[in-house]
């Protein structure tokens, strides 16, 4: 007989952190959402958007 082993890439739900249900709670925990792209030095110096 062979024993079947199920391998998952996702960990069990009991050890995963639960996502925040509303945006304000996430904001209080982590602060504002920041853009992923960093502005260049010209934009930083002159404040261009």
Biopython code that builds the backbone (N, CA, C, O; Angstrom):
import numpy as np
from Bio.PDB.StructureBuilder import StructureBuilder

atoms = [
    (1, "UNK", "N", (0.828, -1.193, 0.000)),
    (1, "UNK", "CA", (0.000, 0.000, 0.000)),
    (1, "UNK", "C", (0.875, 1.260, 0.000)),
    (1, "UNK", "O", (1.941, 1.316, 0.613)),
    (2, "UNK", "N", (0.383, 2.233, -0.696)),
    (2, "UNK", "CA", (1.066, 3.519, -0.738)),
    (2, "UNK", "C", (0.291, 4.521, 0.104)),
    (2, "UNK", "O", (-0.938, 4.573, 0.061)),
    (3, "UNK", "N", (1.019, 5.303, 0.859)),
    (3, "UNK", "CA", (0.349, 6.380, 1.591)),
    (3, "UNK", "C", (0.439, 7.651, 0.745)),
    (3, "UNK", "O", (1.508, 8.015, 0.255)),
    (4, "UNK", "N", (-0.680, 8.299, 0.591)),
    (4, "UNK", "CA", (-0.728, 9.522, -0.216)),
    (4, "UNK", "C", (-0.375, 10.722, 0.645)),
    (4, "UNK", "O", (-0.892, 10.884, 1.751)),
    (5, "UNK", "N", (0.505, 11.554, 0.129)),
    (5, "UNK", "CA", (0.880, 12.786, 0.820)),
    (5, "UNK", "C", (0.491, 13.939, -0.088)),
    (5, "UNK", "O", (0.916, 14.014, -1.241)),
    (6, "UNK", "N", (-0.314, 14.825, 0.444)),
    (6, "UNK", "CA", (-0.754, 15.977, -0.336)),
    (6, "UNK", "C", (0.129, 17.165, 0.017)),
    (6, "UNK", "O", (0.173, 17.594, 1.170)),
    (7, "UNK", "N", (0.813, 17.682, -0.957)),
    (7, "UNK", "CA", (1.668, 18.852, -0.749)),
    (7, "UNK", "C", (0.969, 20.072, -1.328)),
    (7, "UNK", "O", (0.492, 20.051, -2.463)),
    (8, "UNK", "N", (0.916, 21.106, -0.555)),
    (8, "UNK", "CA", (0.288, 22.355, -1.006)),
    (8, "UNK", "C", (1.323, 23.468, -0.964)),
    (8, "UNK", "O", (2.226, 23.471, -0.128)),
    (9, "UNK", "N", (1.172, 24.404, -1.874)),
    (9, "UNK", "CA", (2.059, 25.552, -1.843)),
    (9, "UNK", "C", (1.563, 26.600, -0.847)),
    (9, "UNK", "O", (2.340, 27.438, -0.389)),
    (10, "UNK", "N", (0.291, 26.557, -0.515)),
    (10, "UNK", "CA", (-0.283, 27.516, 0.419)),
    (10, "UNK", "C", (-0.319, 26.911, 1.823)),
    (10, "UNK", "O", (-0.774, 25.780, 1.993)),
    (11, "UNK", "N", (0.158, 27.653, 2.833)),
    (11, "UNK", "CA", (0.103, 27.133, 4.196)),
    (11, "UNK", "C", (-1.345, 27.034, 4.692)),
    (11, "UNK", "O", (-2.263, 27.582, 4.083)),
    (12, "UNK", "N", (-1.522, 26.344, 5.778)),
    (12, "UNK", "CA", (-2.853, 26.170, 6.339)),
    (12, "UNK", "C", (-3.423, 27.507, 6.796)),
    (12, "UNK", "O", (-2.681, 28.410, 7.184)),
    (13, "UNK", "N", (-4.747, 27.623, 6.746)),
    (13, "UNK", "CA", (-5.404, 28.887, 7.079)),
    (13, "UNK", "C", (-5.187, 29.309, 8.523)),
    (13, "UNK", "O", (-5.246, 30.499, 8.833)),
    (14, "UNK", "N", (-4.934, 28.347, 9.416)),
    (14, "UNK", "CA", (-4.788, 28.683, 10.836)),
    (14, "UNK", "C", (-3.494, 29.435, 11.125)),
    (14, "UNK", "O", (-3.406, 30.109, 12.151)),
    (15, "UNK", "N", (-2.487, 29.342, 10.258)),
    (15, "UNK", "CA", (-1.224, 30.039, 10.519)),
    (15, "UNK", "C", (-1.041, 31.264, 9.633)),
    (15, "UNK", "O", (-0.042, 31.972, 9.767)),
    (16, "UNK", "N", (-1.986, 31.530, 8.729)),
    (16, "UNK", "CA", (-1.889, 32.719, 7.881)),
    (16, "UNK", "C", (-2.462, 33.926, 8.614)),
    (16, "UNK", "O", (-3.471, 33.794, 9.306)),
    (17, "UNK", "N", (-1.842, 35.109, 8.479)),
    (17, "UNK", "CA", (-2.450, 36.298, 9.069)),
    (17, "UNK", "C", (-3.730, 36.652, 8.322)),
    (17, "UNK", "O", (-3.801, 36.545, 7.098)),
    (18, "UNK", "N", (-4.721, 37.067, 9.065)),
    (18, "UNK", "CA", (-5.991, 37.420, 8.440)),
    (18, "UNK", "C", (-5.922, 38.836, 7.876)),
    (18, "UNK", "O", (-5.430, 39.739, 8.554)),
    (19, "UNK", "N", (-6.395, 39.048, 6.675)),
    (19, "UNK", "CA", (-6.364, 40.395, 6.102)),
    (19, "UNK", "C", (-7.343, 41.311, 6.830)),
    (19, "UNK", "O", (-8.336, 40.856, 7.397)),
    (20, "UNK", "N", (-7.051, 42.584, 6.805)),
    (20, "UNK", "CA", (-7.953, 43.556, 7.418)),
    (20, "UNK", "C", (-9.221, 43.646, 6.585)),
    (20, "UNK", "O", (-9.186, 43.607, 5.355)),
    (21, "UNK", "N", (-10.320, 43.766, 7.274)),
    (21, "UNK", "CA", (-11.602, 43.811, 6.574)),
    (21, "UNK", "C", (-11.886, 45.189, 5.976)),
    (21, "UNK", "O", (-12.522, 45.283, 4.926)),
    (22, "UNK", "N", (-11.430, 46.244, 6.621)),
    (22, "UNK", "CA", (-11.697, 47.555, 6.040)),
    (22, "UNK", "C", (-10.400, 48.351, 5.892)),
    (22, "UNK", "O", (-9.413, 48.106, 6.585)),
    (23, "UNK", "N", (-10.434, 49.286, 4.990)),
    (23, "UNK", "CA", (-9.235, 50.041, 4.619)),
    (23, "UNK", "C", (-8.729, 50.911, 5.765)),
    (23, "UNK", "O", (-7.522, 51.116, 5.893)),
    (24, "UNK", "N", (-9.632, 51.426, 6.602)),
    (24, "UNK", "CA", (-9.191, 52.295, 7.696)),
    (24, "UNK", "C", (-8.376, 51.513, 8.731)),
    (24, "UNK", "O", (-7.399, 52.036, 9.268)),
    (25, "UNK", "N", (-8.761, 50.285, 9.011)),
    (25, "UNK", "CA", (-7.995, 49.465, 9.950)),
    (25, "UNK", "C", (-6.606, 49.166, 9.402)),
    (25, "UNK", "O", (-5.630, 49.163, 10.153)),
    (26, "UNK", "N", (-6.507, 48.910, 8.079)),
    (26, "UNK", "CA", (-5.205, 48.696, 7.453)),
    (26, "UNK", "C", (-4.364, 49.962, 7.522)),
    (26, "UNK", "O", (-3.159, 49.901, 7.764)),
    (27, "UNK", "N", (-5.001, 51.106, 7.310)),
    (27, "UNK", "CA", (-4.303, 52.392, 7.379)),
    (27, "UNK", "C", (-3.756, 52.643, 8.783)),
    (27, "UNK", "O", (-2.635, 53.129, 8.934)),
    (28, "UNK", "N", (-4.538, 52.316, 9.806)),
    (28, "UNK", "CA", (-4.078, 52.517, 11.175)),
    (28, "UNK", "C", (-2.900, 51.605, 11.510)),
    (28, "UNK", "O", (-2.014, 51.991, 12.272)),
    (29, "UNK", "N", (-2.886, 50.413, 10.951)),
    (29, "UNK", "CA", (-1.820, 49.467, 11.252)),
    (29, "UNK", "C", (-0.544, 49.757, 10.480)),
    (29, "UNK", "O", (0.549, 49.693, 11.044)),
    (30, "UNK", "N", (-0.668, 50.076, 9.197)),
    (30, "UNK", "CA", (0.504, 50.156, 8.318)),
    (30, "UNK", "C", (0.783, 51.530, 7.740)),
    (30, "UNK", "O", (1.840, 51.729, 7.142)),
    (31, "UNK", "N", (-0.116, 52.481, 7.894)),
    (31, "UNK", "CA", (0.095, 53.800, 7.332)),
    (31, "UNK", "C", (-0.456, 53.888, 5.916)),
    (31, "UNK", "O", (-1.044, 52.926, 5.422)),
    (32, "UNK", "N", (-0.275, 55.026, 5.260)),
    (32, "UNK", "CA", (-0.834, 55.207, 3.923)),
    (32, "UNK", "C", (-0.166, 54.322, 2.882)),
    (32, "UNK", "O", (0.975, 53.892, 3.048)),
    (33, "UNK", "N", (-0.887, 54.065, 1.826)),
    (33, "UNK", "CA", (-0.345, 53.291, 0.713)),
    (33, "UNK", "C", (0.645, 54.181, -0.035)),
    (33, "UNK", "O", (0.323, 55.312, -0.399)),
    (34, "UNK", "N", (1.848, 53.663, -0.259)),
    (34, "UNK", "CA", (2.886, 54.431, -0.927)),
    (34, "UNK", "C", (3.055, 53.941, -2.360)),
    (34, "UNK", "O", (2.876, 52.752, -2.624)),
    (35, "UNK", "N", (3.396, 54.835, -3.296)),
    (35, "UNK", "CA", (3.611, 54.402, -4.672)),
    (35, "UNK", "C", (4.844, 53.509, -4.766)),
    (35, "UNK", "O", (5.800, 53.668, -4.008)),
    (36, "UNK", "N", (4.809, 52.576, -5.700)),
    (36, "UNK", "CA", (5.930, 51.653, -5.856)),
    (36, "UNK", "C", (7.094, 52.280, -6.611)),
    (36, "UNK", "O", (8.246, 51.913, -6.382)),
    (37, "UNK", "N", (6.810, 53.220, -7.508)),
    (37, "UNK", "CA", (7.897, 53.842, -8.258)),
    (37, "UNK", "C", (8.451, 55.020, -7.462)),
    (37, "UNK", "O", (7.688, 55.823, -6.925)),
    (38, "UNK", "N", (9.752, 55.122, -7.387)),
    (38, "UNK", "CA", (10.406, 56.202, -6.671)),
    (38, "UNK", "C", (10.627, 57.366, -7.634)),
    (38, "UNK", "O", (11.073, 57.153, -8.762)),
    (39, "UNK", "N", (10.324, 58.588, -7.211)),
    (39, "UNK", "CA", (10.534, 59.726, -8.105)),
    (39, "UNK", "C", (12.021, 59.985, -8.335)),
    (39, "UNK", "O", (12.852, 59.727, -7.465)),
    (40, "UNK", "N", (12.337, 60.495, -9.513)),
    (40, "UNK", "CA", (13.713, 60.840, -9.835)),
    (40, "UNK", "C", (14.148, 62.089, -9.089)),
    (40, "UNK", "O", (13.348, 62.736, -8.414)),
    (41, "UNK", "N", (15.421, 62.417, -9.219)),
    (41, "UNK", "CA", (15.927, 63.557, -8.447)),
    (41, "UNK", "C", (15.328, 64.878, -8.915)),
    (41, "UNK", "O", (15.154, 65.785, -8.101)),
    (42, "UNK", "N", (15.003, 65.019, -10.214)),
    (42, "UNK", "CA", (14.377, 66.261, -10.684)),
    (42, "UNK", "C", (12.998, 66.449, -10.068)),
    (42, "UNK", "O", (12.628, 67.556, -9.677)),
    (43, "UNK", "N", (12.260, 65.385, -9.986)),
    (43, "UNK", "CA", (10.931, 65.476, -9.370)),
    (43, "UNK", "C", (11.030, 65.789, -7.890)),
    (43, "UNK", "O", (10.199, 66.523, -7.356)),
    (44, "UNK", "N", (12.038, 65.242, -7.217)),
    (44, "UNK", "CA", (12.196, 65.528, -5.793)),
    (44, "UNK", "C", (12.614, 66.984, -5.566)),
    (44, "UNK", "O", (12.136, 67.639, -4.640)),
    (45, "UNK", "N", (13.507, 67.479, -6.417)),
    (45, "UNK", "CA", (14.010, 68.852, -6.243)),
    (45, "UNK", "C", (12.920, 69.871, -6.560)),
    (45, "UNK", "O", (12.713, 70.820, -5.803)),
    (46, "UNK", "N", (12.216, 69.673, -7.690)),
    (46, "UNK", "CA", (11.241, 70.671, -8.125)),
    (46, "UNK", "C", (9.821, 70.345, -7.721)),
    (46, "UNK", "O", (8.926, 71.162, -7.941)),
    (47, "UNK", "N", (9.583, 69.205, -7.148)),
    (47, "UNK", "CA", (8.241, 68.869, -6.693)),
    (47, "UNK", "C", (7.272, 68.566, -7.821)),
    (47, "UNK", "O", (6.061, 68.696, -7.640)),
    (48, "UNK", "N", (7.783, 68.160, -9.001)),
    (48, "UNK", "CA", (6.904, 67.842, -10.119)),
    (48, "UNK", "C", (6.153, 66.564, -9.849)),
    (48, "UNK", "O", (6.651, 65.666, -9.171)),
    (49, "UNK", "N", (4.964, 66.488, -10.378)),
    (49, "UNK", "CA", (4.160, 65.278, -10.214)),
    (49, "UNK", "C", (4.172, 64.521, -11.476)),
    (49, "UNK", "O", (3.555, 63.459, -11.565)),
]
sb = StructureBuilder()
sb.init_structure("model")
sb.init_model(0)
sb.init_chain("A")
sb.init_seg("    ")
for serial, (resi, resn, name, xyz) in enumerate(atoms, 1):
    if name == "N":
        sb.init_residue(resn, " ", resi, " ")
    sb.init_atom(name, np.array(xyz, "f"), 0.0, 1.0, " ", f" {name:<3s}", serial, name[0])
structure = sb.get_structure()
